[in-house]
Every structure is written in C-alpha cells, then in structure tokens.
Amino acid sequence: MEFGYSGYYIIGEIVTCWGAFLICVNTILSYALYDRRQRFFLYAAASTFLASFFNIISAYNIEHYTEHSHFICMFITSIYFFFLLVCPFIMTSYVCDMALQSKKKKKVFNIILGIVQSLYFIFVIINTKTGWIFSFDDKLGYIRGPAKNITYILSMAYGLVIVGTVIIQRRFLARRIFWVFIIYPFISIYFVAIQFFFPKILLTGVASFTSILFAYMTIQSYTMEINLKTGLMTESRLRRRIAMQRHDGVLFVMTIDNINMIQSCLDVLELNQMYLHLGEIFMANFPRNGYILTMNRLAAIGRNMAEVQQKSKKVLSDIKKLSTDINSVIPIPIESYSSAIQFSKDSKDYDSMMDLINSMLVKAKASQLKNLQICDESVFVDRERKRYIYRILKRELNLESQQFQVWYQPIYSISGKQFEYMEALSRLRGTELGDIPPQEFVQVAENRGLIEMLGFVSFEKVCKFISDNRDTVKAVSINFSVYQMMNPKVVDNVLDTIKRFSLSPSNIVMEITESIFIDNYELVMKHMLELAQAGVKFYLDDFGTGYSNLTNVISLPFSTIKMDRSLVLAMEEGQKGVSLFFDLVSTFKGVGFKILVEGVETNNQNYLVERAGVDYIQGFLYSRPLPPDECVELLKRTVNGGFAPSGAKKTRSSASAKK
C-alpha cells in the first residue's frame, strides 16, 4: 500500500501533522498561558504542523499541476517554504533564552536570528519572481531553482548555532538540558539528509517534529522537578543530587524569615515577580545548583566552603537590592538568615544535614545573626550531645527514675514569717553526661516532642512528694507549659493524678506564664476555669518579662501574681524602678491579688520588696532549690516562724534556678 501521490511518500508528514497538533493542544492546556519558555514549544509545534500540512498539499499540487492554476501551486508551495525554517529558528531562540544569562546578549542574539530569518522570508517572497528556490513550468512542472539548497544550509546553520551556544554556556545549563540540545540538531540533520538524497520521500516536517518531540518530552519530564515560580529545582531533586554526589560539597540554605508578612502586603503579580527575582539571584550565583525547599527557604550546592562564603555574600547583597525595590511598594525589608554545612562523598545523610542546618538557622534568628552561619565541629558535637540528652530523657521520664528529679525552692511568707509552700523545679542529675542544666534538657524536650511528657512526669513526682510529706507540705507550685495546657485531656489528667495520690486540688498551684495566652487564649481559659472550679490554684508566672495583657490577668482565675526578677533589679537602678514596682504591687493588691517576688538575693532587694508590701518572697537569700528531703527538713525547722534571712549576698551575679 502506497502512502503518497505517485512518486511522493507523505506518510511521515501525516504522522508529523497529528503529533505536532497533539503537542500544541497539550501545551495550551498546561503551561503555554503563563510560562514563556513553554510557549516556545507551542510556536515550534504549530509551525511544524503548518509546514507539514502545506508540504502535503504542495506535493499534491505538484503531481496535479496541469489540473491547477499556476498561481495556486506557487502560493501553496511558497507558504510551505515560508514555514519550513520557522521551527529551527524558534528552537534556536529557545536555546539562546535558556543558555544566555545576560539580557543584553539575549537581545543581540535574537536580533541577529531575526535578521537572518527575515532575509530568508524575503528570499521566499521574491522567489515568485526570481525562481531561485523553485518554479513551475507549463511543460516540466515543478522545477528546483539554483538556490534550492538554501533550506538545508540554514537548517545546518541553526543546528551549529545551537550546539555552539550550549557548549559555550554549558555551566548555566542542567546536564540533561545540555545533552538534549547537543543531540537535537543531529536528529534533525539525519532526516534532512535522507530527504536531500531521496527528494521523493517527504521528511522535512519529520525532521523538525522528531527533534521537537525529543526536546519536549525530555525537558517536560525535567520541569516536573522545577518550581515554576522561581525556576529553581525542587527538594526531591536536591535529595537525589546529594545522594549521587561523587565528591565533597557544601549545602547552603537560606530562609526568608518574614515571608508571610511580605505575602500579605503584595498582590499576586508583585509576589510572583519577587519569587522570580529570588530564583534568578540563586541561579546567577549557583548555576545549575539552585533549589527551592519551601516558599521561604532556598538552597544551593557549592564545591567548597570558601566558594559558598563568597557567593553567599553576593546573594545577600542581591537580596538587599531586591528588598530596596520592594520597599518602593511596601515598607518591609526582606529578612534572611543562612547556614552552610560541608559534606563528603562518604557521609551525606540529607536529613541529618538539614537537622543541623535548621538548628543553626534557629540560633541565627534568635541572635539576629545575618551573616552566613557555618556548621563546624562544635555544631556536630552539640548535635550529638542533644541526641544523647534525648535518649536519656526517653529513658528517665518516669515516676521511678532516680536521675530525673524534682527539686524544690521554698517560698517565704512575710506575714507568717515562715516557708509556707515551695516551687517544683525539674533536674536531670547523675547521668552519663553528668548533671545536665535545666535550660538544656528542657530545650531538647521542646524540640523533640517530649516537653508534655516531661511536664506530666514532673507533676506526678510532685504529687507523690506531697503525698509522702502531707504533714509538712501544704502546697507546691509547678509550671505548666503551653503544650500541657492545650492537651484536650489536661483537666482529666490533672484531677485523676491528684485523686490517685489521695490529695486535695488545693495542694496544687499551677504556674502559667503570660505568653501562653498569645495564640491559645480561648482553649487555655476553658481548661483553667474547669481546674479552678475543682479547687486548683493558679499563679501568673514571670509577670514583667515582655507580654502583658491586664485583661487576661483580671479575667482569669489567678490568685497570685509572680513578679519577675527583672523588676526587682530595676528598683536598684533608680527611683523610677522603685515607683513602678510599688505602683504595680499596690494596683494588683488593690483588686485582690497576692504578690510573690522571685529572684531576691540581697538584703537591699529584700528591704525594697518588703516595703512595697509583697506577700511572698522566693530567692537565694532565703534558700536555693533543694532536693526533696533537704527541703522538707528546712520546712520542719522553720515551722514555728523561726527563720530569718541571713548571709545575704551583695551581688547580682546569681539568678534563681528556674525550670
């Protein structure tokens, strides 16, 4: 069965028409509407469809020239030649757009391409008079002109330009893209050569279509791992890149800290422009090595730390310029923090590296360190120590543990002249790492999801302590974290534990910090009211440390306000501090609150707080935190009001050991 007209075989062109049409439809339905580079495929496929379509009609007219007018044959064949080199021209322009980084160079390159293609169009148009490419004779029919090979020459020229461009600019192209466009022209030339030697086999459309299909499918599969907003590769690609790395490298991560605030102030177009510029900054400084992890976190791979340090400075400088541009729209600067970690080809666990990076970024934000934070040996040591502490906590967070302990700091009553109750403070002692400071293991517990368990185990130990010493200990105050207070079962857990140790709810004082109400007011208030109705008392802890909402203080069931040590220190600095403290005490006592002051270490501080009229004092002047047995002995010795503070220190060097 023949697929053609007489001596012309057109099956290749028919398949090309159908395939090019499908690419056009798929591109229109996917990316063409908003992705400029994907539109290149749409235009290339459309021009290939038209070239193949008119090639088929032209072949029909050539075989039936005597039955058609000279004008129709010339017109149809001229249109075929007109579209014939549009696809190579578009794909060459596409490669230029991808490979060249300078806008000026892109512009010059496209102008040159446009001039060449325009000259060819003119050559096709004037061919109707000159017959240099083709003509029709009443006797001989279709005649090839003296310049008939111009299409082959230009096709090869476009192919050479593509190969030369990607070779020169290879450092700016992903490896897969580079090889696609190295192979691309040779596929086209293969089919053009067949047609050159066998003119009756129509393959000009096939040459363009096969090359487009190869580039389209390869690049499309690659762009599935590209974030279209930034042009950067995705995290999945970064994971594989690190896993396949054959040499040492450096992972660089930058986070945009205030991205939510910026997003809320920019419209969609402005926001997309910002993301595009961020992507361009990373691609310019880390060609083929820029990645996006989340919409506020970017990453890159560098060869060594020195290179990353140098490039990170350039990135920060470029982002500062971008921030200045944004400030013309909104008065919000881009706040960024960055960290880098070196890895070897034999040690490149992605999750472990990101864990370290995250720790460094958190520290950078807390300390407002804008320069690059490098994960050195001390960071690795610190990570291993935290892992060890985590394992210790997992093992020791139980009621029977001898290493996870609860110590107690007595609280002195001014009116009763004795220690009336005490505050519970968690300790981790005698471990493989020695005594671990509270601030260290509490942070590990918070970061590793153990803080709620730590709080409830501490609470159980407190209840057992009260139960074992019910003749001496009236009540104990204990800190409850936001994680505990947000637990839907916190009320049942607390009351069930109290009941299990045969205690009264009045034996328990729950200390809540002000910051717990910032985002969780309704839920925390609900739990507090239920526990207060059962008889549990509440103290507001650390009043004066920053977040103060008097509406919350007054409306919630607090019986006592616990003044932070910073207010005590402020009194020693001048009359303003004294006046402020005295006024606060007077105000709170005037509406029925008791006042507890923590951090009292000197006789002068003690004198000032007593003059202010506080009810309770807690601090090193009276007692440091003590093990359970020692604390009970101290309470027994002072049960009849026989205690008076002495030996007070005159310095401010020590603070109460909290939490």
Salt bridges, closest charged atoms under 4 A:
ASP97 OD1 - ARG36 NH1 2.68
ASP97 OD2 - ARG37 NE 2.83
ASP97 OD1 - LYS106 NZ 3.96
GLU225 OE1 - ARG237 NH1 3.43
GLU225 OE2 - ARG240 NH2 1.79
ASP257 OD1 - LYS365 NZ 3.12
GLU280 OE1 - HIS277 ND1 3.37
GLU307 OE2 - ARG303 NH2 3.02
GLU307 OE2 - LYS311 NZ 3.46
ASP318 OD1 - LYS314 NZ 2.96
ASP351 OD1 - ARG239 NH2 2.87
ASP382 OD2 - LYS363 NZ 3.52
ASP382 OD2 - LYS386 NZ 2.80
GLU384 OE2 - ARG383 NH2 3.75
GLU384 OE2 - ARG387 NH1 3.29
GLU396 OE2 - ARG395 NE 2.70
GLU423 OE1 - LYS562 NZ 2.82
GLU423 OE2 - LYS658 NZ 2.86
GLU432 OE2 - ARG395 NH1 2.78
ASP435 OD2 - ARG429 NH1 3.37
GLU440 OE2 - ARG385 NE 2.54
GLU460 OE2 - ARG500 NH2 2.62
ASP468 OD2 - LYS464 NZ 2.98
GLU511 OE1 - LYS562 NZ 3.16
GLU530 OE2 - LYS526 NZ 3.02
ASP541 OD2 - LYS658 NZ 3.98
ASP541 OD2 - LYS659 NZ 2.99
ASP542 OD2 - LYS659 NZ 3.96
GLU572 OE1 - ARG652 NE 2.72
GLU598 OE1 - LYS658 NZ 3.22
GLU601 OE1 - ARG565 NH2 3.35
ASP615 OD1 - LYS589 NZ 3.07
